[in-house]
Amino acid sequence: MVRHFGLNNIDDEEVGFIVVYFAQAIESKQTPVNILLVCTTGLGTAQLLRAKIERRFSEFHIVTTVATKDLDEKLCAHPEVDLVVSTVSLSGNLPVPTLVVSAMLTLEDQERLEREADQIRRKAVML
């Protein structure tokens, strides 16, 4: 290919620099993960969880909080949602991934949330 375009060979050091620039571009262009928060009533617990997530994860965008009974309606109204985070188990087949966490957002919950967000980002890059 180098001969086809009349280019000089690229040495390993230059390839390393190019890789660093691509990695930096990917990191700086990371799109936020859009989250819909669910709790039984959509009020107190969800607001506490919202505050904890916003403090810990600046790259997340919380679209809205919702009561369990209004989940389907809100998902239809917000097609940009990438992930549903809930303090209660949800029944039914949702069109986006769901993660059940404690209202206190434990370290384990935070790690699971980060792993799920990474999977969502990887899928978005592949599209």
DSSP file with accessible surface (Angstrom, degrees, kcal/mol):
  #  RESIDUE AA STRUCTURE BP1 BP2  ACC     N-H-->O    O-->H-N    N-H-->O    O-->H-N    TCO  KAPPA ALPHA  PHI   PSI    X-CA   Y-CA   Z-CA
    1    1 A M     >        0   0  179      0, 0.0     4,-1.5     0, 0.0     6,-0.2   0.000 360.0 360.0 360.0 -38.6    0.0    0.0    0.0
    2    2 A V  H  >> +     0   0   50      1,-0.2     5,-2.2     2,-0.2     4,-0.7   0.922 360.0  47.5 -59.5 -43.5    2.9    2.4    0.8
    3    3 A R  H >45S+     0   0  239      1,-0.2     3,-0.6     3,-0.2    -1,-0.2   0.875 104.8  60.6 -65.6 -36.7    4.3    1.9   -2.7
    4    4 A H  H 345S+     0   0  152      1,-0.3    -1,-0.2     2,-0.1    -2,-0.2   0.889 115.4  32.8 -58.7 -40.3    0.9    2.4   -4.3
    5    5 A F  H 3<5S-     0   0  129     -4,-1.5    -1,-0.3    -3,-0.2    -2,-0.2   0.419 109.8-118.8 -98.0  -1.4    0.7    6.0   -2.8
    6    6 A G  T <<5 +     0   0   65     -4,-0.7     2,-0.2    -3,-0.6    -3,-0.2   0.831  61.4 149.9  69.8  32.6    4.4    6.7   -3.0
    7    7 A L      < -     0   0  107     -5,-2.2    -1,-0.2    -6,-0.2     2,-0.1  -0.626  48.4-111.4 -96.3 155.9    4.7    7.2    0.8
    8    8 A N        -     0   0  146     -2,-0.2    -1,-0.1     1,-0.1     2,-0.0  -0.444  46.9 -87.8 -75.7 158.8    7.7    6.5    2.9
    9    9 A N        -     0   0  143     -2,-0.1     2,-0.6     1,-0.1    -1,-0.1  -0.361  38.1-130.0 -64.6 146.4    7.6    3.6    5.4
   10   10 A I        -     0   0   97     -3,-0.1    -1,-0.1    -2,-0.0    -8,-0.0  -0.897  22.9-140.8-101.7 121.4    6.2    4.5    8.8
   11   11 A D     >  -     0   0  100     -2,-0.6     4,-2.2     1,-0.1     5,-0.2  -0.264  25.8-101.9 -79.7 169.6    8.4    3.4   11.7
   12   12 A D  H  > S+     0   0  145      1,-0.2     4,-2.2     2,-0.2     5,-0.1   0.850 119.5  55.8 -60.4 -36.4    7.1    1.9   15.0
   13   13 A E  H  > S+     0   0  141      1,-0.2     4,-1.9     2,-0.2    -1,-0.2   0.928 108.6  46.9 -64.5 -42.8    7.6    5.1   16.9
   14   14 A E  H  > S+     0   0   96      2,-0.2     4,-2.3     1,-0.2    -2,-0.2   0.900 109.6  53.9 -66.6 -39.3    5.5    7.1   14.5
   15   15 A V  H  X S+     0   0   66     -4,-2.2     4,-2.5     1,-0.2    -1,-0.2   0.925 106.5  53.8 -59.6 -40.8    2.8    4.4   14.6
   16   16 A G  H  X S+     0   0   37     -4,-2.2     4,-2.1     1,-0.2    -2,-0.2   0.913 107.9  49.1 -60.6 -43.4    2.8    4.8   18.4
   17   17 A F  H  X S+     0   0   97     -4,-1.9     4,-2.1     2,-0.2    -1,-0.2   0.910 110.1  51.5 -62.3 -42.4    2.2    8.6   18.1
   18   18 A I  H  X S+     0   0   63     -4,-2.3     4,-2.2     1,-0.2    -2,-0.2   0.930 108.8  50.8 -61.9 -43.1   -0.6    8.0   15.7
   19   19 A V  H  X S+     0   0   90     -4,-2.5     4,-2.7     1,-0.2    -1,-0.2   0.916 108.0  53.0 -61.2 -42.4   -2.3    5.6   18.1
   20   20 A V  H  X S+     0   0   88     -4,-2.1     4,-2.6     1,-0.2    -1,-0.2   0.920 108.2  50.6 -60.7 -42.0   -2.0    8.0   21.0
   21   21 A Y  H  X S+     0   0  148     -4,-2.1     4,-2.2     1,-0.2    -1,-0.2   0.913 111.0  48.2 -64.5 -40.7   -3.7   10.7   18.9
   22   22 A F  H  X S+     0   0  137     -4,-2.2     4,-2.4     2,-0.2    -2,-0.2   0.924 111.7  50.1 -64.3 -42.8   -6.6    8.3   18.0
   23   23 A A  H  X S+     0   0   51     -4,-2.7     4,-2.4     1,-0.2    -2,-0.2   0.915 110.6  49.8 -61.8 -42.2   -6.9    7.3   21.7
   24   24 A Q  H  X S+     0   0  121     -4,-2.6     4,-2.5    -5,-0.2     5,-0.2   0.919 110.1  50.8 -63.2 -41.7   -7.0   11.0   22.8
   25   25 A A  H  X S+     0   0   48     -4,-2.2     4,-1.5     1,-0.2    -2,-0.2   0.919 110.6  48.8 -63.6 -41.1   -9.7   11.8   20.2
   26   26 A I  H  < S+     0   0   99     -4,-2.4    -2,-0.2     1,-0.2    -1,-0.2   0.932 113.1  47.4 -65.0 -43.5  -11.9    8.8   21.3
   27   27 A E  H >< S+     0   0  126     -4,-2.4     3,-1.0     1,-0.2    -2,-0.2   0.904 113.9  46.1 -64.5 -42.4  -11.5    9.9   25.0
   28   28 A S  H 3< S+     0   0   85     -4,-2.5    -1,-0.2     1,-0.2    -2,-0.2   0.747 113.3  49.5 -76.4 -20.2  -12.3   13.5   24.3
   29   29 A K  T 3< S+     0   0  166     -4,-1.5    -1,-0.2    -5,-0.2     2,-0.2   0.207  75.0 141.9-101.7  15.4  -15.3   12.8   22.1
   30   30 A Q    <   -     0   0   78     -3,-1.0    -3,-0.1    -4,-0.1    -4,-0.0  -0.395  47.5-136.4 -62.4 119.7  -17.0   10.3   24.5
   31   31 A T        -     0   0   90     -2,-0.2    -1,-0.1     1,-0.1    -2,-0.1  -0.523  24.5-103.2 -76.9 147.2  -20.7   10.9   24.2
   32   32 A P        -     0   0   67      0, 0.0     2,-0.6     0, 0.0    28,-0.2  -0.324  28.7-118.6 -68.6 152.4  -22.6   11.0   27.5
   33   33 A V  E     -a   60   0A   2     26,-1.2    28,-2.8    49,-0.0     2,-0.6  -0.830  26.2-136.8 -91.0 122.3  -24.7    8.0   28.5
   34   34 A N  E     -a   61   0A  32     -2,-0.6    48,-2.7    46,-0.3    49,-1.7  -0.742  26.1-167.8 -85.4 121.9  -28.4    9.0   28.7
   35   35 A I  E     -ab  62  83A   0     26,-3.0    28,-2.7    -2,-0.6    29,-0.8  -0.889  19.3-158.7-117.6 140.0  -30.0    7.6   31.8
   36   36 A L  E     -ab  64  84A   0     47,-2.2    49,-2.5    -2,-0.4     2,-0.4  -0.979  20.0-146.8-111.7 123.1  -33.6    7.3   32.9
   37   37 A L  E     -ab  65  85A   0     27,-2.3    29,-2.3    -2,-0.5     2,-0.4  -0.794  15.1-169.0 -94.7 135.7  -33.9    6.8   36.7
   38   38 A V  E     +ab  66  86A   1     47,-2.6    49,-2.1    -2,-0.4    50,-0.3  -0.967  15.4 154.4-126.6 135.2  -36.7    4.7   38.1
   39   39 A C  E     -a   67   0A   2     27,-1.7    29,-1.4    -2,-0.4     5,-0.0  -0.906  58.0 -86.9-143.6 176.5  -38.0    4.2   41.6
   40   40 A T  S    S+     0   0   98     -2,-0.3    28,-0.5    27,-0.2    29,-0.5   0.914 124.6  12.3 -53.5 -48.5  -41.4    3.2   43.1
   41   41 A T  S    S-     0   0   88     26,-0.2    26,-0.4    27,-0.1    -1,-0.2   0.615  95.7-124.9-105.7 -16.8  -42.8    6.7   43.2
   42   42 A G  S    S+     0   0    6     24,-0.4    25,-0.1     1,-0.1    23,-0.1   0.529  85.2  79.6  84.7   6.3  -40.2    8.6   41.1
   43   43 A L  S  > S+     0   0  117      3,-0.1     4,-2.6    23,-0.1     5,-0.2   0.586  88.5  14.5-111.7-103.1  -39.6   11.1   43.8
   44   44 A G  H  > S+     0   0   51      1,-0.2     4,-2.2     2,-0.2     5,-0.2   0.866 126.9  40.4 -50.2 -57.7  -37.4   10.9   46.9
   45   45 A T  H  > S+     0   0   60      1,-0.2     4,-2.6     2,-0.2    -1,-0.2   0.919 116.7  50.2 -63.4 -41.5  -35.3    7.8   46.3
   46   46 A A  H  > S+     0   0    0      1,-0.2     4,-2.7     2,-0.2    -1,-0.2   0.882 109.5  51.3 -65.6 -36.4  -34.8    8.7   42.6
   47   47 A Q  H  X S+     0   0   90     -4,-2.6     4,-2.2     2,-0.2    -1,-0.2   0.898 110.4  48.9 -67.9 -38.9  -33.7   12.3   43.5
   48   48 A L  H  X S+     0   0   73     -4,-2.2     4,-2.1    -5,-0.2    -2,-0.2   0.941 113.6  46.8 -62.4 -47.0  -31.2   10.9   46.0
   49   49 A L  H  X S+     0   0    1     -4,-2.6     4,-2.7     1,-0.2     5,-0.2   0.902 109.4  54.9 -62.6 -40.8  -29.8    8.5   43.4
   50   50 A R  H  X S+     0   0   61     -4,-2.7     4,-2.9     1,-0.2     5,-0.2   0.933 107.9  48.8 -57.9 -47.9  -29.7   11.3   40.9
   51   51 A A  H  X S+     0   0   44     -4,-2.2     4,-1.9     1,-0.2    -1,-0.2   0.907 112.5  48.4 -60.7 -42.2  -27.6   13.5   43.1
   52   52 A K  H  X S+     0   0   45     -4,-2.1     4,-2.0     2,-0.2     5,-0.2   0.919 113.7  45.8 -66.2 -42.6  -25.2   10.6   43.8
   53   53 A I  H  X S+     0   0    1     -4,-2.7     4,-3.3     1,-0.2    -2,-0.2   0.930 112.3  50.5 -67.3 -44.1  -24.8    9.7   40.1
   54   54 A E  H  < S+     0   0   98     -4,-2.9    -1,-0.2    -5,-0.2    -2,-0.2   0.876 112.6  47.4 -63.4 -35.0  -24.3   13.3   39.1
   55   55 A R  H  < S+     0   0  189     -4,-1.9    -1,-0.2    -5,-0.2     3,-0.2   0.887 121.7  34.8 -71.1 -39.1  -21.6   13.8   41.7
   56   56 A R  H  < S+     0   0  119     -4,-2.0     2,-0.6     1,-0.2    -2,-0.2   0.842 121.9  40.9 -87.2 -34.0  -19.8   10.6   40.8
   57   57 A F    ><  +     0   0    1     -4,-3.3     3,-1.5    -5,-0.2    -1,-0.2  -0.781  53.4 173.0-124.5  90.4  -20.3   10.4   37.0
   58   58 A S  T 3  S+     0   0  114     -2,-0.6    -1,-0.1     1,-0.3    -4,-0.1   0.751  79.5  63.1 -68.5 -21.5  -19.9   13.7   35.2
   59   59 A E  T 3  S+     0   0   55    -27,-0.1   -26,-1.2     2,-0.0     2,-0.3   0.469  86.7  90.7 -85.3   1.7  -20.2   11.9   31.8
   60   60 A F  E <   -a   33   0A  16     -3,-1.5     2,-0.6   -28,-0.2   -26,-0.2  -0.754  62.2-154.5 -96.9 143.2  -23.7   10.7   32.5
   61   61 A H  E     -a   34   0A  93    -28,-2.8   -26,-3.0    -2,-0.3     2,-0.8  -0.968   7.6-149.9-116.9 115.2  -26.7   12.6   31.5
   62   62 A I  E     -a   35   0A   6     -2,-0.6   -26,-0.2   -28,-0.2     3,-0.1  -0.773  10.4-170.9 -87.5 112.5  -29.8   11.9   33.5
   63   63 A V  E     -     0   0A  25    -28,-2.7     2,-0.3    -2,-0.8   -27,-0.2   0.941  59.2 -41.6 -69.6 -49.0  -32.8   12.5   31.2
   64   64 A T  E     -a   36   0A  28    -29,-0.8   -27,-2.3    14,-0.1     2,-0.4  -0.975  48.8-113.5-168.4 168.4  -35.5   12.2   33.8
   65   65 A T  E     -a   37   0A  20     -2,-0.3     2,-0.3   -29,-0.2   -27,-0.2  -0.900  36.9-177.8-113.0 150.1  -36.7   10.4   36.9
   66   66 A V  E     -a   38   0A   5    -29,-2.3   -27,-1.7    -2,-0.4   -24,-0.4  -0.990  28.9-112.1-149.5 150.2  -39.9    8.4   36.8
   67   67 A A  E >   -a   39   0A   9    -26,-0.4     3,-1.5    -2,-0.3     4,-0.3  -0.529  39.4-111.9 -76.8 151.6  -42.2    6.2   38.8
   68   68 A T  G >  S+     0   0   52    -29,-1.4     3,-1.6   -28,-0.5     4,-0.3   0.886 116.2  56.8 -51.8 -43.3  -42.3    2.5   38.0
   69   69 A K  G 3  S+     0   0  173    -29,-0.5    -1,-0.3     1,-0.3     4,-0.2   0.742 108.9  46.6 -66.0 -20.8  -45.9    2.8   36.7
   70   70 A D  G <> S+     0   0   50     -3,-1.5     4,-2.3     1,-0.1    -1,-0.3   0.318  80.7 105.4-102.6   8.7  -44.9    5.5   34.2
   71   71 A L  H <> S+     0   0   10     -3,-1.6     4,-2.5    -4,-0.3     5,-0.2   0.924  78.1  47.6 -59.5 -51.4  -41.8    3.8   32.8
   72   72 A D  H  > S+     0   0  113     -4,-0.3     4,-2.0     1,-0.2    -1,-0.2   0.918 112.8  49.9 -59.2 -43.2  -43.1    2.7   29.4
   73   73 A E  H  > S+     0   0  131     -4,-0.2     4,-1.8     1,-0.2    -1,-0.2   0.925 112.4  46.8 -61.6 -44.8  -44.6    6.1   28.7
   74   74 A K  H  X S+     0   0   67     -4,-2.3     4,-1.3     1,-0.2    -1,-0.2   0.867 108.8  54.6 -68.3 -36.7  -41.4    7.9   29.5
   75   75 A L  H  < S+     0   0   18     -4,-2.5    -1,-0.2    -5,-0.2     6,-0.2   0.904 109.3  48.3 -63.7 -38.9  -39.3    5.5   27.5
   76   76 A C  H  < S+     0   0  109     -4,-2.0    -2,-0.2    -5,-0.2    -1,-0.2   0.878 112.4  49.1 -65.9 -37.3  -41.5    6.2   24.5
   77   77 A A  H  < S+     0   0   65     -4,-1.8    -1,-0.2     1,-0.2    -2,-0.2   0.691 116.5  43.7 -75.0 -19.5  -41.2   10.0   25.1
   78   78 A H    ><  +     0   0   47     -4,-1.3     3,-1.7    -3,-0.2    -1,-0.2  -0.643  58.3 165.4-129.0  76.9  -37.4    9.8   25.4
   79   79 A P  T 3  S+     0   0  111      0, 0.0    -1,-0.1     0, 0.0    -2,-0.1   0.662  71.5  73.7 -67.3 -12.0  -35.9    7.6   22.7
   80   80 A E  T 3   +     0   0   78     -3,-0.1   -46,-0.3   -45,-0.0     2,-0.1   0.590  68.1 118.7 -77.1  -7.2  -32.4    9.0   23.5
   81   81 A V    <   +     0   0    6     -3,-1.7   -46,-0.2    -6,-0.2     3,-0.1  -0.387  37.3 178.7 -65.2 128.9  -32.3    6.9   26.7
   82   82 A D        +     0   0   52    -48,-2.7     2,-0.3     1,-0.3   -47,-0.2   0.663  65.7  20.2 -98.9 -26.2  -29.4    4.5   26.7
   83   83 A L  E     -b   35   0A   0    -49,-1.7   -47,-2.2    13,-0.2     2,-0.5  -0.993  59.7-145.1-151.9 136.9  -29.8    2.9   30.1
   84   84 A V  E     -bc  36  98A   0     13,-2.6    15,-2.5    -2,-0.3     2,-0.5  -0.932  17.0-167.4-103.3 123.9  -32.5    2.5   32.7
   85   85 A V  E     +bc  37  99A   0    -49,-2.5   -47,-2.6    -2,-0.5     2,-0.3  -0.966  15.2 179.0-112.2 125.0  -31.2    2.6   36.3
   86   86 A S  E     -bc  38 100A   0     13,-2.7    15,-2.8    -2,-0.5   -47,-0.2  -0.926  38.9-152.0-131.5 150.1  -33.7    1.5   38.9
   87   87 A T  S    S+     0   0   32    -49,-2.1     2,-0.3    -2,-0.3    16,-0.2   0.460  90.2  50.1 -92.8  -4.8  -34.0    1.0   42.6
   88   88 A V  S    S-     0   0   40    -50,-0.3     2,-0.1    14,-0.1    13,-0.1  -0.949  96.9 -96.3-130.6 153.0  -36.6   -1.8   42.1
   89   89 A S        -     0   0  106     -2,-0.3     2,-0.4    11,-0.1    -2,-0.1  -0.441  41.1-144.5 -66.6 138.9  -36.7   -4.8   39.9
   90   90 A L        -     0   0   36     -2,-0.1     2,-0.2     2,-0.1     4,-0.1  -0.892   5.0-147.9-111.1 137.3  -38.6   -4.2   36.6
   91   91 A S        +     0   0  116     -2,-0.4     2,-0.1     2,-0.1     0, 0.0  -0.619  56.3  44.2 -97.0 160.3  -40.8   -6.6   34.8
   92   92 A G  S    S-     0   0   71     -2,-0.2     2,-0.8     1,-0.1    -2,-0.1  -0.183  92.4 -68.3  97.0 170.8  -41.2   -6.8   31.1
   93   93 A N        -     0   0  163     -2,-0.1    -2,-0.1     2,-0.0    -1,-0.1  -0.863  50.6-162.3-104.7 105.2  -38.9   -6.6   28.2
   94   94 A L        -     0   0   25     -2,-0.8     4,-0.1     2,-0.2    -2,-0.0  -0.593  23.3-129.9 -89.4 150.7  -37.4   -3.1   27.9
   95   95 A P  S    S+     0   0  112      0, 0.0    -1,-0.1     0, 0.0    -2,-0.0   0.546  91.2  47.9 -77.0  -6.0  -35.8   -1.8   24.7
   96   96 A V  S    S-     0   0   29      1,-0.0    -2,-0.2     0, 0.0   -13,-0.2  -0.910 100.4 -83.3-129.0 159.5  -32.7   -0.6   26.6
   97   97 A P        -     0   0   44      0, 0.0   -13,-2.6     0, 0.0     2,-0.4  -0.243  43.1-150.2 -60.5 150.9  -30.4   -2.2   29.2
   98   98 A T  E     -c   84   0A  56    -15,-0.2     2,-0.4    -4,-0.1   -13,-0.2  -0.969  11.6-170.0-127.4 141.0  -31.5   -2.1   32.8
   99   99 A L  E     -c   85   0A  16    -15,-2.5   -13,-2.7    -2,-0.4     2,-0.5  -0.995  11.8-149.6-132.8 126.1  -29.5   -2.0   35.9
  100  100 A V  E     +c   86   0A  55     -2,-0.4     2,-0.3   -15,-0.2   -13,-0.2  -0.846  27.8 169.0 -96.1 126.8  -30.9   -2.4   39.5
  101  101 A V        -     0   0    6    -15,-2.8     2,-0.2    -2,-0.5    -2,-0.0  -0.876  37.6 -97.1-131.7 165.3  -28.9   -0.5   42.1
  102  102 A S    >   -     0   0   48     -2,-0.3     3,-1.8     1,-0.1   -14,-0.1  -0.527  32.2-121.7 -76.7 148.7  -29.3    0.5   45.7
  103  103 A A  T 3  S+     0   0   24      1,-0.3   -51,-0.2    -2,-0.2    -1,-0.1   0.767 116.2  58.2 -62.3 -22.0  -30.5    4.0   46.4
  104  104 A M  T 3  S-     0   0  111    -52,-0.0    -1,-0.3   -55,-0.0    -2,-0.0   0.536 104.6-135.5 -84.9  -5.5  -27.3    4.5   48.3
  105  105 A L    <   -     0   0    5     -3,-1.8    -2,-0.1     4,-0.1     5,-0.1   0.968  26.0-152.6  47.4  70.8  -25.3    3.7   45.2
  106  106 A T     >  -     0   0   61      1,-0.1     4,-2.5     3,-0.1     5,-0.2  -0.087  28.1-100.0 -63.4 168.6  -22.7    1.5   46.8
  107  107 A L  H  > S+     0   0  127      1,-0.2     4,-2.4     2,-0.2     5,-0.2   0.888 126.9  52.7 -59.0 -39.6  -19.2    1.0   45.3
  108  108 A E  H  > S+     0   0  124      2,-0.2     4,-2.4     1,-0.2    -1,-0.2   0.918 108.5  50.0 -62.1 -43.2  -20.4   -2.3   43.8
  109  109 A D  H  > S+     0   0   10      1,-0.2     4,-2.7     2,-0.2    -2,-0.2   0.916 110.0  51.2 -60.0 -42.9  -23.3   -0.4   42.1
  110  110 A Q  H  X S+     0   0   34     -4,-2.5     4,-2.5     2,-0.2    -2,-0.2   0.911 110.2  48.5 -62.6 -41.8  -20.9    2.2   40.8
  111  111 A E  H  X S+     0   0  111     -4,-2.4     4,-2.4     2,-0.2    -1,-0.2   0.920 112.8  47.7 -65.5 -42.5  -18.6   -0.4   39.3
  112  112 A R  H  X S+     0   0   58     -4,-2.4     4,-2.4     2,-0.2    -2,-0.2   0.902 111.5  51.3 -65.2 -38.5  -21.5   -2.2   37.7
  113  113 A L  H  X S+     0   0    0     -4,-2.7     4,-2.5     2,-0.2    -2,-0.2   0.919 110.4  48.5 -64.7 -42.8  -22.8    1.2   36.3
  114  114 A E  H  X S+     0   0   46     -4,-2.5     4,-2.4     2,-0.2    -2,-0.2   0.911 111.2  50.0 -64.5 -42.5  -19.4    2.0   34.9
  115  115 A R  H  X S+     0   0  137     -4,-2.4     4,-2.0     2,-0.2    -2,-0.2   0.922 111.8  48.1 -61.9 -43.2  -19.1   -1.4   33.2
  116  116 A E  H  X S+     0   0   36     -4,-2.4     4,-2.2     1,-0.2    -2,-0.2   0.915 111.1  50.6 -64.4 -42.2  -22.6   -1.1   31.7
  117  117 A A  H  X S+     0   0    0     -4,-2.5     4,-2.6     1,-0.2    -1,-0.2   0.904 108.2  53.2 -62.3 -40.4  -21.8    2.4   30.4
  118  118 A D  H  X S+     0   0   57     -4,-2.4     4,-2.4     1,-0.2    -1,-0.2   0.903 108.6  49.8 -61.3 -41.5  -18.6    1.1   28.9
  119  119 A Q  H  X S+     0   0   87     -4,-2.0     4,-2.2     2,-0.2    -1,-0.2   0.911 110.5  50.1 -63.6 -41.2  -20.6   -1.6   27.0
  120  120 A I  H  X S+     0   0   21     -4,-2.2     4,-2.1     1,-0.2    -2,-0.2   0.931 111.6  48.3 -63.3 -43.1  -23.0    1.0   25.8
  121  121 A R  H  X S+     0   0   19     -4,-2.6     4,-2.2     2,-0.2    -2,-0.2   0.901 109.5  52.4 -64.5 -41.7  -20.2    3.2   24.5
  122  122 A R  H  X S+     0   0  142     -4,-2.4     4,-1.7     1,-0.2    -1,-0.2   0.919 110.0  48.7 -61.0 -42.8  -18.5    0.3   22.8
  123  123 A K  H  X S+     0   0  131     -4,-2.2     4,-0.9     1,-0.2    -1,-0.2   0.903 110.0  52.2 -63.6 -38.9  -21.7   -0.6   21.0
  124  124 A A  H  < S+     0   0   52     -4,-2.1     3,-0.4     1,-0.2    -1,-0.2   0.881 108.0  51.2 -66.0 -37.1  -22.1    3.1   19.9
  125  125 A V  H  < S+     0   0  107     -4,-2.2    -1,-0.2     1,-0.2    -2,-0.2   0.874 107.6  53.9 -67.1 -34.7  -18.6    3.2   18.5
  126  126 A M  H  <        0   0  158     -4,-1.7    -1,-0.2    -5,-0.2    -2,-0.2   0.705 360.0 360.0 -74.1 -19.6  -19.3    0.0   16.5
  127  127 A L     <        0   0  186     -4,-0.9    -3,-0.1    -3,-0.4    -4,-0.0  -0.119 360.0 360.0 -76.3 360.0  -22.4    1.5   14.9
